[in-house]
Amino acid sequence: MVLPSETGPLIKSPNHEAITLGPGINGLWVEPVPDLITGKLSVWKDDNSVMPVRIPGYWTHKKGYDIKVGAAPTSGEKVLYHLHGGGYIRLSAHPSDPTAAIARGILQHTESFHRVFALEYRLSSAAPFVIDAPFPAALLDALAGYNYLVNVVGFSPADIIIAGDSAGGNLTQALTRYLVEYQGFDKLPAPPGGIILLSPWSDLGVSHDSPTGSSDVFLNSDYIDCSRGGINYAKKAYLGKMTLSPSLIPRNPYICPASLDPDLVIDFKGFPRTFLVAGGAEVLYDQIITLRDRMAKDLGDQFTYYEAKDAFHDYLIFEWHEPERTETLKAIAKWV
């Protein structure tokens, strides 16, 4: 089965407009942080007519732990900050979403995590739907969520691990890059103690599209289609007015950190320790390998790469994908 990504959300899911309540749901509002927006992020915000807004977030607590929602951390406590996947056009941070299986799995296997915070960042849409929330809307929201953990809840940046899957991996890289590049600006929090990139979407251009590459070769072993225009709607929705200057997209390290464009200027110096995961049979494999090589060069022994040979894209979502899922979760726990 192939999920083409040629339209918007397949089903109605919780979104940024409201907190979706239910038994055991720990939702709250996260305030925007306009005072922490500077440099290139401020320019992109104005170019795409995007404003910071209030968005929901959800806490998931480890079973057996009685923790007040948003309680201050205990001494030395680490927290996982999860940014979900879905091509920037679908899925949700809500605990009922399929991507929440990642948070549950990491909580189950990692002793040092007692809770996960997932942010309901804005999803992008384009014609024939209402044009809404293009880049850098999700990045503005992710920044607000990170600030919430540091300056509202009280976590030290060193005790925060950001985990992102698929598009959430792209967003994790972008948020980390912003925190690194503008470290020291006003009250901007320091970069996190580590990041986990799970099948990250790393090239929103076309430099890895090839009939002999993973984008085509692994179509029969994966459920997404990033070739033959299948991902074009997601790109159009997320990139917004940037699509009017297509030559600039593959040169933007916040969007295309794995682009093969010769004019891309990028490095990962200053990034925190990183754990990168790929499925050996996923369509994004080639671009993840490019990202791997670039991060390994700059991060050295602060970088760890893990590959599940026969796994497809974002396989940690699927609790039946064994033994690869449990083996990966154990490797993450050991790394943390």
C-alpha positions in Angstrom: 0.0 0.0 0.0 1.2 3.5 -0.9 0.1 6.7 0.9 0.4 9.3 -1.8 0.3 12.6 0.1 -1.5 14.3 -2.8 -4.2 15.7 -0.6 -4.6 17.0 3.0 -5.6 15.0 6.1 -7.2 11.7 5.4 -9.3 11.8 8.6 -10.3 14.5 11.0 -7.7 14.6 13.8 -7.2 16.9 16.8 -5.4 20.1 15.7 -3.9 23.3 17.0 -7.3 25.1 17.3 -8.4 23.3 20.5 -7.4 21.0 23.2 -9.1 17.7 22.6 -10.0 16.3 26.0 -10.7 12.7 27.1 -10.0 10.3 29.9 -6.4 10.6 31.0 -5.6 13.4 28.5 -3.3 16.0 29.9 -3.6 19.0 27.6 -2.7 22.6 28.1 -2.1 25.8 26.1 1.4 27.0 25.2 1.8 30.7 24.7 3.6 32.2 21.7 7.1 33.7 22.1 7.4 36.6 19.7 10.3 38.1 21.7 12.4 35.0 20.9 12.1 35.4 17.1 15.0 37.0 15.4 17.3 36.8 12.3 16.3 34.6 9.4 13.3 33.3 11.3 11.9 36.8 11.6 12.4 37.4 7.8 10.8 34.1 6.8 7.9 34.8 9.2 7.2 38.1 7.5 7.8 36.7 3.9 5.1 34.0 4.4 2.8 36.2 6.5 2.9 33.9 9.5 2.3 35.0 13.1 3.1 33.2 16.3 0.0 31.9 18.0 -1.1 29.9 21.1 -1.1 26.2 20.5 -2.0 23.1 22.5 0.5 20.6 24.0 -0.1 17.2 25.6 1.7 15.5 28.5 2.0 11.7 28.6 3.2 10.2 31.9 4.8 6.9 32.5 2.5 4.3 34.0 2.8 4.2 37.8 4.0 7.8 38.2 1.7 10.3 39.9 2.8 13.6 38.3 0.9 16.8 38.3 0.4 18.2 34.8 3.3 20.6 34.1 4.9 20.1 37.4 8.4 21.4 38.0 11.1 18.8 37.3 12.7 16.8 40.1 16.4 17.0 40.6 18.2 15.7 37.4 15.0 14.7 35.7 15.1 14.4 31.9 12.2 15.0 29.6 11.4 14.0 26.1 10.0 16.7 23.8 8.2 15.0 20.8 7.5 16.6 17.5 5.2 14.3 15.4 5.5 13.3 11.8 2.9 13.5 9.0 4.5 15.5 6.2 3.5 18.8 7.9 0.0 18.2 6.7 -1.6 15.5 8.8 -1.4 13.6 12.2 -1.3 15.1 15.6 0.4 15.4 19.0 -2.7 14.0 20.7 -2.1 10.8 22.7 -4.7 9.1 20.5 -2.6 9.7 17.4 -0.6 6.8 15.8 2.6 8.7 16.3 2.0 8.7 20.1 3.2 5.0 20.0 6.7 6.5 19.8 6.4 8.3 23.1 4.8 5.3 24.8 7.6 3.1 23.5 10.4 5.4 24.6 8.8 5.9 28.0 8.4 2.1 28.5 12.1 1.4 27.7 13.9 4.4 29.0 14.3 4.6 32.8 15.4 8.2 33.0 12.2 9.5 31.3 9.0 9.8 33.4 7.0 11.9 31.0 6.8 13.2 27.4 5.6 16.5 26.1 4.2 16.6 22.6 3.4 19.8 20.8 0.3 20.3 18.5 2.1 22.5 16.0 0.1 24.0 13.2 -0.3 21.8 10.1 0.1 23.4 6.6 -2.5 23.4 3.9 -2.7 24.7 0.3 -5.2 24.9 -2.6 -7.7 23.4 -3.1 -8.0 23.7 0.7 -7.6 27.0 2.6 -4.0 28.2 2.4 -2.7 28.1 6.0 0.3 27.8 8.2 3.2 27.5 5.8 6.9 27.6 6.9 7.9 28.7 9.4 4.6 28.3 11.3 5.6 24.9 12.7 9.0 26.2 13.7 7.5 29.1 15.6 5.3 26.7 17.4 8.1 24.3 18.2 10.1 27.2 19.6 7.2 28.1 21.9 7.0 24.5 23.1 10.7 24.4 23.9 10.5 27.7 25.7 7.5 26.3 27.7 9.6 23.4 28.9 12.5 25.6 29.9 11.0 28.9 31.2 7.6 27.8 32.4 8.0 24.2 33.6 11.7 24.8 34.6 13.7 22.1 32.8 17.3 22.8 32.1 18.0 22.7 28.4 20.7 20.0 29.1 17.9 17.7 30.4 15.7 18.0 27.4 15.9 15.5 24.5 13.9 16.5 21.4 12.6 13.6 19.3 11.1 14.0 15.9 9.8 11.5 13.4 9.5 12.0 9.7 8.5 15.7 9.2 8.9 16.0 12.9 12.6 15.0 12.4 12.9 17.8 9.9 11.4 20.2 12.4 13.6 18.9 15.2 16.7 19.7 13.1 15.3 23.1 12.2 14.6 24.0 15.8 18.0 22.8 17.0 19.7 24.8 14.2 17.9 27.9 15.3 18.8 27.5 19.0 22.4 26.9 18.0 22.8 29.7 15.5 21.2 32.3 17.7 22.4 31.1 21.0 22.9 34.1 23.4 20.1 36.1 21.8 18.1 37.9 24.5 16.3 35.2 26.5 16.5 32.4 23.9 17.1 29.1 25.7 20.3 27.2 25.1 20.2 24.1 22.7 18.9 20.8 24.1 21.0 18.1 25.7 20.3 15.8 22.7 18.1 15.1 19.7 16.6 11.9 18.3 15.9 11.9 14.5 13.6 9.1 13.5 13.3 8.6 9.7 13.7 12.3 9.3 12.4 14.0 6.1 15.7 15.7 5.2 15.4 16.9 1.6 12.2 18.8 0.6 13.8 19.4 -2.8 14.3 16.8 -5.5 18.0 16.1 -5.4 17.5 12.6 -4.1 14.8 11.6 -6.5 16.1 9.0 -8.9 14.7 5.9 -10.6 17.6 3.9 -9.2 17.5 5.5 -5.7 15.5 4.6 -2.6 12.7 7.0 -3.6 11.8 4.5 -6.3 13.4 1.3 -5.5 11.8 1.0 -2.1 8.3 1.9 -3.2 7.3 -1.7 -2.9 8.6 -2.0 0.7 7.2 1.3 2.0 3.8 2.9 2.4 4.7 6.5 1.3 5.5 7.8 -2.1 8.1 10.5 -2.4 8.6 10.0 -6.2 6.6 10.9 -9.3 5.0 13.9 -7.6 3.4 12.0 -4.8 4.7 14.4 -2.1 4.2 17.6 -4.0 1.1 18.7 -2.1 2.9 18.5 1.2 5.8 20.5 -0.1 3.5 23.1 -1.6 1.5 23.4 1.6 4.6 23.7 3.9 6.8 25.9 1.7 4.1 28.4 0.8 5.4 31.5 -1.0 8.9 30.0 -1.0 7.8 27.8 -4.0 7.9 31.1 -6.0 11.7 30.9 -5.7 12.3 27.2 -6.1 16.1 27.6 -6.5 16.3 28.8 -2.9 14.6 25.8 -1.3 17.4 23.3 -1.6 19.8 25.9 -0.3 18.0 26.4 2.9 19.6 24.2 5.7 16.5 24.6 7.9 14.4 22.9 5.2 16.8 20.7 3.2 19.7 19.7 5.4 20.5 16.7 3.2 20.1 18.6 -0.2 22.7 17.7 -2.8 22.5 21.2 -4.2 26.2 22.4 -4.6 25.2 25.9 -3.4 23.9 24.6 0.0 26.1 25.9 2.8 25.6 23.7 5.9 27.3 22.3 8.9 26.3 20.8 12.3 28.9 22.4 14.5 27.4 23.2 17.9 24.7 20.6 17.6 24.1 18.5 20.7 24.6 14.7 20.7 22.4 13.1 18.1 20.8 9.7 17.6 19.7 9.1 14.0 17.4 6.2 13.0 16.7 4.9 9.5 14.8 2.0 8.1 16.9 0.1 5.6 13.9 -0.3 3.3 12.4 3.1 3.4 12.0 5.6 0.5 13.8 8.3 2.4 16.8 6.1 2.9 19.2 7.9 0.5 18.6 11.4 1.9 19.0 10.1 5.5 22.3 8.6 4.5 23.4 12.0 3.2 22.3 13.5 6.5 24.1 10.8 8.4 27.4 11.5 6.7 27.2 15.2 7.2 26.3 14.9 10.9 28.9 12.3 11.6 31.6 14.5 10.0 30.8 17.4 12.3 29.7 15.7 15.5 32.2 12.8 15.7 31.6 10.6 18.8 28.6 12.8 19.7 26.7 11.2 16.8 25.1 7.7 16.7 23.5 6.1 13.7 21.1 3.2 14.0 19.7 1.3 11.0 17.0 -1.4 11.0 17.8 -3.3 7.9 14.3 -4.5 6.8 12.3 -1.7 8.3 10.2 0.9 6.4 9.6 4.6 7.1 8.8 5.7 10.7 8.5 2.1 11.8 8.4 2.9 15.5 4.8 4.0 15.1 3.8 0.4 14.3 3.8 -1.7 17.5 3.7 -4.9 15.4 6.9 -4.1 13.6 9.0 -6.5 15.6 11.7 -7.3 16.5 13.0 -4.0 14.9 10.8 -1.7 17.0 11.8 -3.1 20.4 15.5 -3.4 19.4 15.5 0.2 18.3 13.8 1.4 21.5 16.3 -0.4 23.6 19.1 1.2 21.6 17.6 4.6 22.2 17.3 3.9 25.9 20.9 2.9 26.1 22.0 6.1 24.3 19.9 8.3 26.5 
